[in-house]
């Protein structure tokens, strides 16, 4: 049964313009969920952010992402490569042979939304911390 929000309009921002989208269109979870699961986890966002500035080798990415484990980084890089968001290149001109990761044009298309999300987190981070403290105080 459709939600009672027929006629409710939500403005969604895109890189080119503002579009008006029906609330029901935003609930097309079957299409959105698999894509969001691939790109919206913390390591994927941070890895793509690192690679937006320049191509990087595995250990350089690991150093820049404090707290990521070797396995988590390796798994995330494979997933991002599989999804066409990064490209893995074997560097045969170095000894020992190295691997460099580069963001693809598809991956770069996420730069603007990620920058907006980062700016939002910087603007509202303290508000979220206050809400967490308030919630935790009530729960204790």
Buried (B, 14 or more C-beta within 10 A) or exposed (E): EEEEEEEEEEEEEEEEEEEEEEBEEEEEEEEEEEEEEBBBBEBBBBBBBBBBEEBBBBEBBBEBBEEBEEEBBEEBBEBBBEBEBBBEEEEEEEEEEBEBBBBBEEBBEBBEBBEEBEEEEEEEEEEEEEEEEEEEEEEE
